[in-house]
Every structure is written in C-alpha cells, then in structure tokens.
Amino acid sequence: MPDGYKNFSKTKPMKSEHFQPAKDWWNNREEITIDGFDKAKKYTAEELAERGYNMDLCGYPHEEEEILPPDELIHKYQEKHASLNAEIDRILAEITEILGINPAEEESE
C-alpha cells in the first residue's frame, strides 16, 4: 500500500501513480524479501514443478483450515464454550464485586 493508505475507498481512491513502484519493479525485476517473506522472487521451471505448479508462492502467511471428525469438532466446541462461559462468569464476578452487588441477595428479592 502507498504511504498514508491502509486501504482504498471512495474518498481515497486508487490512482495511477500508486502503480509506479510496480511499473518500476517490472522493468528491473529484482527479488524482494520483507520480514523473511518473499514478495518478489524468480523461480525456475524445475522449482515450480517441485512445488506442484502452485503459483501461490508470494510468502504471505495464511491460515490452514483444520477439518476434524464430527466427534472431535463437538468436543473442541464444548471445551471452547465452557472456557468462554468461565471467562464471562469471572468478569461478571469482578464487576459485581466492584459495584458491591451481591447476586444471592438480588435473587431472593
């Protein structure tokens, strides 16, 4: 992204000058590595064949989708659900303590 841009929008549209760095690179085509990730790299035909002709070689980190058997998926969901409920209960207890509210007294009224 150009300096000063997080993204493009109607009020900050993409302009032809934003492509100048890519045009300059295209005529020179040097390899670029940023933070250990290849952003521009030359590959031989043999290297591409070894990678199964996968052209997604830009080096951007991406999440792998994990597909679990149904019983494992349900078990993981139940663990996460219980963990989140425990966290909610802990935070609510902190809030009621700060506010000086006794939940047992509230229920008996």
C-alpha positions as CSV (number, residue, x, y, z in Angstrom):
1,M,0.0,0.0,0.0
2,P,1.2,3.5,-0.6
3,D,2.4,5.6,2.3
4,G,-0.6,7.1,4.2
5,Y,-3.0,4.4,3.0
6,K,-4.4,1.4,4.9
7,N,-6.9,0.7,2.1
8,F,-8.6,2.4,-0.8
9,S,-12.1,3.7,-0.7
10,K,-14.4,6.2,-2.4
11,T,-12.7,9.1,-0.6
12,K,-9.2,7.6,-1.0
13,P,-9.4,6.1,-4.5
14,M,-6.6,4.1,-6.2
15,K,-4.6,6.4,-8.5
16,S,-2.4,5.6,-11.5
17,E,0.7,6.9,-9.6
18,H,0.1,4.2,-7.0
19,F,1.2,1.7,-9.6
20,Q,4.5,3.4,-10.3
21,P,6.5,1.2,-7.9
22,A,5.2,-1.9,-9.6
23,K,5.9,-0.5,-13.0
24,D,9.5,0.4,-11.9
25,W,9.9,-3.1,-10.5
26,W,8.5,-4.7,-13.6
27,N,11.3,-3.2,-15.8
28,N,14.0,-4.3,-13.3
29,R,12.5,-7.4,-11.6
30,E,14.8,-7.8,-8.6
31,E,13.8,-10.2,-5.9
32,I,12.2,-8.6,-2.8
33,T,12.2,-10.2,0.7
34,I,10.4,-8.4,3.6
35,D,10.5,-9.7,7.1
36,G,11.7,-13.1,5.9
37,F,8.9,-13.4,3.3
38,D,9.5,-13.4,-0.5
39,K,7.4,-10.7,-2.1
40,A,9.0,-11.0,-5.5
41,K,11.1,-14.0,-6.5
42,K,12.3,-15.7,-9.6
43,Y,11.6,-19.4,-9.9
44,T,12.9,-21.9,-12.4
45,A,10.6,-24.3,-14.2
46,E,12.1,-27.2,-12.1
47,E,11.3,-25.3,-8.9
48,L,7.7,-24.7,-9.9
49,A,7.3,-28.4,-10.9
50,E,8.7,-29.5,-7.5
51,R,6.0,-27.3,-5.8
52,G,3.3,-29.0,-7.9
53,Y,2.9,-25.8,-10.1
54,N,1.5,-24.0,-7.1
55,M,1.6,-20.3,-8.1
56,D,0.7,-19.1,-4.6
57,L,4.3,-18.5,-3.7
58,C,4.1,-14.9,-2.5
59,G,5.0,-15.8,1.1
60,Y,2.0,-14.2,2.8
61,P,1.1,-16.1,5.9
62,H,-2.2,-17.8,5.7
63,E,-4.3,-19.9,8.0
64,E,-4.7,-23.6,7.2
65,E,-8.2,-24.9,7.7
66,E,-8.3,-27.9,10.0
67,I,-11.1,-30.3,9.3
68,L,-11.9,-32.6,12.2
69,P,-14.1,-35.6,12.6
70,P,-17.5,-34.6,14.0
71,D,-16.9,-36.0,17.5
72,E,-13.6,-34.1,17.8
73,L,-15.2,-31.0,16.5
74,I,-18.0,-31.2,19.0
75,H,-15.6,-31.9,21.8
76,K,-13.4,-28.8,20.9
77,Y,-16.5,-26.7,20.6
78,Q,-17.7,-27.8,24.1
79,E,-14.3,-27.0,25.6
80,K,-14.2,-23.6,24.0
81,H,-17.8,-22.9,25.1
82,A,-17.0,-23.9,28.7
83,S,-13.9,-21.8,28.6
84,L,-15.7,-18.7,27.3
85,N,-18.5,-19.2,29.9
86,A,-16.0,-19.4,32.7
87,E,-14.3,-16.2,31.5
88,I,-17.7,-14.4,31.4
89,D,-18.6,-15.6,34.9
90,R,-15.2,-14.4,36.2
91,I,-15.7,-10.9,34.6
92,L,-19.2,-10.7,35.9
93,A,-18.0,-11.6,39.4
94,E,-15.4,-8.8,39.2
95,I,-18.0,-6.3,38.1
96,T,-20.5,-7.2,40.8
97,E,-17.7,-7.0,43.4
98,I,-16.6,-3.6,42.2
99,L,-20.3,-2.4,42.3
100,G,-20.9,-4.0,45.7
101,I,-23.7,-6.1,44.4
102,N,-24.4,-9.5,46.0
103,P,-26.1,-11.7,43.4
104,A,-27.5,-14.0,46.1
105,E,-29.4,-11.1,47.6
106,E,-30.7,-10.0,44.2
107,E,-32.2,-13.4,43.5
108,S,-34.1,-13.6,46.9
109,E,-35.9,-10.3,46.3
